[in-house]
Amino acid sequence: MQLHELLVFDDIVIQCHDNPDADALASGYALWWYFKQMGKKSRFIYRGRNMLQKSNLMIMVDKLQIPVEYESDFEDNPELLVTVDCQYGEKNVTATRAKNIAVIDHHQLCADNIEMKEVRSSVGSCSTVIWDMMRCEGINANENKLLATALFYGLFTDTNKFAEMVHPLDRDMVDSLIVNRSIITEMSNSNISLRELKIAGRAILGYDYNYDDRFVVIEAERCDPNILGVISDFVMETAGVNVCLAYYVSDSEIKFSVRSCVKEVHANELADFLAKDIGGGGGHLYKAGGTVRPENLSIALEEVEHLDFRERIKLNMIENESGIKKKIELIFKDRLKKYFSRYEILYSKNTTLDKKEMKLYEKIPQELGAVKLTDVYPAGTKVEIRTLEGDIELIIDNDKYLMIGIEGEVYPISAEKLNRSYKSMDKPFNKKFEYAPRIKNISSNEIKLVQNYSNTVISVVKTKIYAKPLKRSIKLFTEWDEEKYYSGEPGDYLACRVDDDHDIYIIQGRLFNKLYSEVD
């Protein structure tokens, strides 16, 4: 759905969920402002039993001039109702009658029966979704600094101060917005109430520590998701704790926060593992989080070890919050146990693979992209390269090139290795990807699209490798990066170059046959 499609309506109401947070307020504000710019009048409301009370949100509404109204008994039947940061028909939003319904959200898609919708569960906030939708319409949120500040704070709070930010669009929005820092500071310093301070204290007192794998699990009362981050960060100050999982349960969702302080556990990977098939999770290497849908718990309960058939049936019959708490406790503990036991850890620098168990392959010629970095910025420039997989920082020199792979993946390569392995085809590399890599000058904040400087190259040397399909999950620390591992799952391939025993890497199973052919 695109925003201009909604301009055919005149009587418009915007509604967020019944307990608005900063992201819901920012999203509704942005949509209201967009309609105003387009000459349309709209109302922004929230419903439910309780009015806003949190100090930071009261400051947000006041200082950023957010035109939100509390409507406990809303009886209008508008021509268009747009729900933001929630989905019509869900438990966390009071149903409002309307002739037409539209949904803009960033949670997992639930409202399948609604035709007009834009739901992107991969981004960190609904603010990001609406910011990008406005950008596609040629509307710059920076025209209203108060709005830009609201969008920034919406993402800031929904990703636990950016710690759980995943998608490059989130980072693009943060980089682009011009905000009022003093208001951000004021709201941030009013984020925790005395009640929430007690919630954090009670939760920490009830910690559950696993001595074998050095992780802590903490269940908190229902609270602002930021409190989970506060709890997790505090716990990570404790000697002997390598990983912390903090969570709370409500009838509509389970929010959780993950922290890690060891390089052998990526918090974003663990968050994704905990929420697999029942929600969504992600973030950074050391700070991450996610959401689980209560209605999906019965799926994961089937996988819980040491739980017999009768116990599963009994648990699945309990639909109240107490039952949800029992289910998610069993699921989280079971998944943590499986996560820590499933991986073999390899350090390429100290590993030599047994070639008898591997087959010989050669690389199939592929058209790839190559970028001479000094064509983008001068040598000596410190840059940040933004990709779907994350950000890469490096200092440009005359020897550095950037390769763009067949799925838009980006990795550095030396001039010597590029010239030895590839030849230029004298044409631009114009393939389209989900997210086009960008390169930013860290000093000036100037941003350029990587592909605007790319040239198509094709391999001329048939690089030979030894490879074998993985039979179990591994974490591989490569020779060129001893701090960050690469994960491989059964069906992926473990490979090493014929001419370098320690140049070991993982090739995704779905790509392997596109990239390599077996040598007789």
C-alpha positions, -999 to 999 in steps of 0.1 A, spaced: 0 0 0 12 35 -8 0 66 12 -14 84 -18 -39 56 -22 -56 68 10 -62 103 -4 -94 93 -21 -111 94 14 -122 126 32 -135 115 66 -104 99 81 -96 87 116 -62 74 127 -62 50 157 -33 35 176 -34 7 202 -51 12 236 -19 17 256 0 41 233 38 40 235 62 64 218 62 46 185 24 45 183 22 82 191 49 91 166 33 70 138 -1 85 143 14 120 144 33 114 111 2 101 93 -19 130 106 8 154 94 10 138 60 -28 141 55 -25 178 66 2 184 40 -21 168 14 -50 191 23 -69 164 42 -84 167 76 -80 137 100 -83 129 136 -58 109 157 -73 89 186 -67 61 210 -93 42 230 -94 16 258 -98 20 296 -69 42 305 -56 76 295 -19 83 290 0 86 323 37 79 317 58 110 322 79 106 290 48 102 269 30 132 285 62 153 277 62 139 242 26 148 235 31 183 250 65 193 237 61 177 202 25 190 198 10 156 190 -27 161 183 -39 128 198 -73 125 216 -85 100 241 -119 86 230 -132 59 254 -166 58 237 -161 66 200 -193 61 180 -185 77 147 -184 56 115 -157 73 95 -152 67 58 -116 55 65 -100 42 97 -62 37 97 -47 17 125 -10 25 132 14 3 152 -13 -22 156 -37 -43 134 -75 -40 133 -92 -68 152 -63 -76 175 -67 -76 213 -46 -45 220 -69 -21 200 -105 -14 207 -126 -21 176 -139 10 159 -166 8 132 -156 23 99 -166 20 62 -130 12 51 -100 -1 71 -63 4 65 -34 -10 85 2 3 89 23 -17 113 57 -34 119 45 -64 139 39 -98 125 10 -98 100 -23 -109 115 -49 -89 96 -50 -111 65 -86 -101 57 -78 -64 53 -70 -54 17 -54 -20 24 -23 -26 45 14 -20 48 30 -43 74 68 -47 75 78 -70 104 115 -67 95 119 -31 106 123 -19 142 93 5 144 61 17 128 77 51 127 103 37 102 75 23 80 56 56 78 88 76 74 98 55 44 62 56 30 63 95 32 98 95 17 85 75 -13 58 102 -17 85 129 -18 76 142 17 106 151 40 98 146 77 125 172 85 101 199 73 87 196 108 114 192 134 89 182 160 77 154 138 113 143 130 120 142 168 89 121 174 98 96 147 134 94 161 121 88 196 95 62 184 123 41 169 146 49 199 121 34 224 109 5 203 144 -8 197 156 -3 233 177 28 226 186 14 191 202 -17 207 177 -39 190 177 -20 157 179 -46 128 170 -32 94 192 -8 74 160 14 68 160 20 106 196 32 105 188 53 74 160 71 92 182 78 122 209 92 100 185 114 81 164 130 108 171 164 122 159 163 158 155 184 190 181 167 212 171 185 244 135 171 241 149 136 234 170 140 266 141 152 286 119 124 275 146 98 281 153 111 316 116 106 325 113 71 311 111 51 343 85 56 370 90 46 406 65 18 399 87 5 371 118 8 393 101 -16 417 92 -39 388 129 -40 378 140 -47 414 114 -75 419 123 -91 386 160 -92 393 154 -108 427 137 -136 410 165 -145 386 172 -180 374 209 -188 367 222 -216 346 257 -225 359 267 -247 329 261 -221 302 263 -190 324 230 -175 314 203 -158 334 165 -159 327 143 -132 343 106 -128 341 93 -93 348 58 -80 353 42 -63 323 60 -31 317 74 -7 292 97 -28 269 126 -4 278 125 -17 313 135 -51 300 166 -35 286 173 -18 319 170 -51 337 192 -69 312 219 -43 311 221 -43 349 223 -81 351 252 -81 326 273 -62 351 273 -94 372 305 -116 373 298 -150 358 269 -140 336 276 -142 299 240 -140 286 208 -126 299 172 -131 288 145 -109 303 109 -110 293 73 -101 303 40 -116 293 7 -99 283 -24 -114 268 -15 -100 234 23 -104 232 55 -115 250 83 -90 248 119 -101 255 154 -86 257 186 -105 251 222 -95 261 255 -111 256 290 -102 266 310 -130 249 319 -133 212 307 -169 210 271 -158 214 256 -132 191 226 -117 209 207 -110 176 211 -147 165 199 -159 199 169 -136 198 160 -149 164 164 -185 176 142 -179 206 114 -164 185 116 -187 155 82 -196 141 64 -180 170 74 -143 166 104 -122 156 137 -112 170 169 -94 161 193 -66 170 230 -62 174 258 -87 184 256 -78 221 221 -63 225 189 -77 209 153 -84 216 120 -95 201 83 -103 204 64 -136 206 27 -141 198 8 -161 225 -14 -178 199 17 -194 184 30 -210 216 13 -244 211 35 -248 180 67 -244 200 53 -265 229 54 -295 206 92 -293 205 98 -290 242 117 -320 255 107 -339 287 71 -327 283 47 -356 278 15 -356 257 -8 -352 287 11 -322 300 10 -305 266 -28 -310 263 -33 -297 298 -12 -266 291 -28 -259 257 -62 -258 274 -52 -229 297 -58 -197 277 -53 -172 305 -22 -152 313 -11 -178 338 -11 -205 311 8 -182 287 35 -176 314 39 -213 320 42 -221 283 67 -194 275 88 -203 305 91 -239 293 97 -228 257 124 -202 265 143 -226 288 141 -254 263 153 -233 234 181 -218 255 193 -253 263 191 -264 227 209 -232 215 239 -238 237 242 -275 229 236 -273 191 268 -255 179 303 -267 173 327 -237 174 356 -235 150 384 -210 150 399 -210 114 433 -198 126 438 -229 147 418 -254 125 429 -277 97 400 -296 80 402 -333 71 402 -332 33 393 -370 31 358 -361 42 355 -333 15 349 -331 -22 368 -309 -47 348 -281 -64 356 -252 -86 339 -218 -88 313 -212 -116 319 -179 -133 295 -153 -120 288 -117 -129 295 -97 -98 299 -60 -89 333 -44 -81 338 -9 -67 371 9 -65 367 27 -32 389 56 -41 364 63 -69 338 70 -42 359 89 -16 396 98 -13 422 74 2 423 79 40 386 85 43 369 65 71 336 51 58 306 31 69 291 7 43 255 -1 51 240 -34 39 211 -56 48 235 -78 68 248 -49 88 273 -20 88 310 -24 78 336 2 88 369 6 70 395 32 60 398 36 22 432 30 6 444 25 -30 444 -12 -25 408 -16 -14 379 -27 -36 344 -37 -27 326 -68 -41 289 -70 -45 276 -106 -46 247 -122 -64 223 -114 -35 236 -79 -28 261 -91 -1 291 -69 2 327 -77 12 361 -60 9 387 -74 -15 423 -64 -23 433 -50 -57 458 -79 -62 432 -106 -55 406 -89 -76 429 -85 -106 441 -121 -102 406 -136 -100 383 -114 -121 382 -94 -154 362 -63 -161 332 -66 -185 332 -28 -190 295 -23 -180 278 -11 -148 265 -36 -123 228 -29 -122 212 -58 -104 184 -48 -80 183 -60 -44 160 -57 -14 183 -30 0 208 -12 -21 242 -9 -2 252 26 8 285 41 17 288 70 42 317 93 48 318 92 86 334 127 89 309 145 66 279 122 68 277 123 30 260 91 17 264 76 -17 249 45 -33 276 18 -38 262 6 -71 265 40 -87 303 33 -87 302 -4 -96 315 -22 -126 306 -57 -136 333 -83 -133 335 -120 -140 358 -146 -125 386 -158 -148 404 -181 -124 385 -212 -115 391 -211 -78 392 -245 -63 379 -254 -29 373 -284 -7 337 -285 7 313 -307 26 277 -303 37 273 -296 74 257 -323 95 254 -300 126 253 -263 133 286 -245 136 299 -211 145 330 -202 125 355 -175 134 373 -168 101 410 -161 97 403 -124 88 378 -117 116 385 -133 150 358 -113 169 327 -121 148 315 -156 138 296 -168 109 268 -194 115 262 -225 94 233 -248 96 228 -284 83 226 -282 46 250 -253 43 286 -261 32 319 -258 51 347 -250 26 383 -240 24 405 -229 -4 428 -255 -19 458 -232 -16 451 -220 20 442 -245 47 431 -217 71 409 -198 46 378 -215 59 343 -202 53 306 -211 51 286 -212 19 248 -212 22 232 -244 9 207 -226 -13 236 -208 -31 262 -236 -33 251 -252 -66 248 -217 -82 284 -209 -72 303 -242 -74 305 -274 -95 321 -306 -85 355 -315 -101 359 -351 -113 
